Every structure is written in structure tokens, then in C-alpha cells.
């Protein structure tokens, strides 16, 4: 399974492709399918104008469920307005995900009230080398935090990017 973000004249979206690596001299890729955004919400929990990008995916050992973490829009208007305030962890049945027609269910949202930081972004799910979450009831969700205005500014030595730190939320129950 290969997922990636595309941003072009047709908009921004995440696509899924299945890769057949049986013959490394002739790798076969399926046609890209747009990953469903059904069920995803914005910061105010509305479902209007959902744009999915910068997502990370993992599966359970039985390939019954796909988990996705991504940033939540809209980004705040204050500096740094290019960094999201929250990341979501969502789940969907594996077969629905592969077919591109499922609906995501929110598992956890990490925002300022959880992390203690105004910006939360670039999240990832702890998993093994095969993309499987080792223990669904005790999973790890990684995310980056950063400061915001007035503690950082768009100037030499004060950029928000220089305040990035990686945090981990341990003990996440992915089965809920």
C-alpha cells in the first residue's frame, strides 16, 4: 500500500495505490484512488471543505482496520498560519479504505488543550516495519508541537520552526 499527497491544478488530496513488488524489475502499481474524506471534520467539527494532506496510515494485524492521522484545518490566522492547531487520529474498515468509499471515525484529537502548545502537526502512528500497530489498546501517536505568536515571529532567530519538538501520546486505545 502506497499513500501520498498530491497538490496540483485539481486541488490537494491523498491517494492510495497498491504496489505489487513480486518482480522488482517490473513493479506494478494500481491506478491512484482518492482517499475518502467522509467523516473527517474541521476544528469546529464541521464537515465543510475538508482537505486531506500530510497523512500517515497504519493497519491492525488482521487488516480489518486502517488508522490515519493528519492535521486538522483550518489553520489559525495568526503566525505561524501555515501550521495546524490540531491533529486527528481516525479509523476506517480496511476494505472500505482500499475501495476508496469508507467513512472515517474519530478516535482522538490532539490540540492545544491536550498538548499545551498552540500548534500541533506532522503526526505519525507508531507501527512495525510492516505498517502494523503492535498493540491496538496501547498504541503510540507521535506529533510535533510548536509555539505561536507572540512567542515566535517571522524573523531571523524567531521562526516558529525553531520551536518544533516531537511529542508522543502513549497508551492510545485504537479500538474505541
Residue pairs with C-beta under 8 A, 6 or more apart in sequence:
1 16
1 17
1 18
1 19
1 57
1 131
2 16
2 17
2 18
2 19
2 29
3 14
3 15
3 16
3 17
3 35
3 55
3 57
4 14
4 15
5 12
5 13
5 14
5 52
5 53
5 54
5 55
6 12
6 13
6 14
6 15
6 32
7 53
11 51
12 51
12 52
12 53
13 34
13 35
13 51
13 52
13 53
14 34
14 35
14 52
14 53
14 55
14 70
15 32
15 33
15 34
15 35
16 32
16 33
16 34
16 35
16 97
16 98
16 100
17 29
17 30
17 31
17 32
17 33
18 29
18 30
18 98
19 27
19 28
19 29
19 30
20 27
20 28
20 29
21 27
33 99
33 100
34 100
35 52
35 55
35 68
35 97
35 100
36 92
36 96
36 97
36 100
36 101
36 102
36 103
36 104
37 50
37 51
37 52
37 104
38 101
38 102
38 103
38 104
39 47
39 90
39 92
39 102
39 103
39 104
39 105
39 106
40 47
40 50
40 52
40 70
40 88
40 90
40 104
41 47
41 50
41 72
41 88
41 106
42 48
42 49
42 50
42 72
42 73
42 74
43 72
43 73
43 74
43 85
43 86
43 111
49 73
50 73
51 73
52 70
53 70
53 71
54 70
54 71
54 121
54 122
55 68
55 69
55 70
56 68
56 69
56 70
56 123
56 124
56 125
57 66
57 67
57 68
57 125
57 131
58 66
58 67
58 125
58 126
58 127
58 131
58 132
58 133
59 65
59 66
59 67
59 94
59 131
59 132
59 133
60 67
60 94
60 132
60 133
60 136
60 174
61 132
61 133
63 94
64 93
64 94
65 91
65 92
65 93
65 94
65 174
66 91
66 92
66 93
66 94
66 97
67 89
67 90
67 91
67 107
67 125
67 133
67 174
68 89
68 90
68 91
68 92
68 104
69 87
69 88
69 89
69 90
69 123
69 124
69 125
69 141
69 143
70 87
70 88
70 90
70 123
71 84
71 86
71 87
71 88
71 120
71 121
71 122
71 123
72 84
72 85
72 86
72 87
72 88
72 109
72 111
73 84
75 81
75 82
75 83
75 84
75 85
76 85
76 118
76 119
76 148
78 148
78 149
79 148
79 149
79 152
79 153
79 154
79 160
80 119
80 146
80 148
80 149
80 152
80 154
80 160
80 161
83 119
83 121
83 146
83 148
83 160
84 119
84 120
84 121
85 111
85 112
85 118
85 119
85 120
86 109
86 110
86 111
86 112
86 120
87 109
87 110
87 111
87 120
87 121
87 123
87 141
87 143
88 106
88 108
88 109
88 110
89 106
89 107
89 108
89 109
89 110
89 123
89 125
89 141
89 172
89 174
90 104
90 105
90 106
90 107
91 104
91 105
91 107
91 174
92 102
92 103
92 104
92 105
93 102
96 102
96 103
107 172
107 174
107 176
108 141
108 169
108 172
110 120
110 123
110 141
110 143
110 169
111 120
112 118
112 120
114 120
114 169
115 143
115 145
115 167
116 145
117 145
117 146
117 147
118 146
118 147
118 148
119 145
119 146
119 147
119 148
119 160
120 143
120 144
120 145
121 143
121 144
121 146
122 143
122 144
123 141
123 142
123 143
123 144
124 141
124 142
124 143
125 133
125 139
125 140
125 141
125 142
126 133
126 134
126 139
126 140
126 141
126 142
126 168
127 133
127 134
128 134
133 139
133 174
136 173
136 174
136 175
137 173
137 174
137 175
138 170
138 171
138 172
138 173
139 171
139 172
139 173
139 174
140 168
140 169
140 170
140 172
141 168
141 169
141 172
142 166
142 167
142 168
142 169
143 166
143 167
143 168
143 169
144 164
144 165
144 166
144 167
145 164
145 165
145 167
146 152
146 160
146 161
146 163
146 164
146 165
147 160
147 163
148 160
151 163
152 158
152 159
152 160
152 162
152 163
153 159
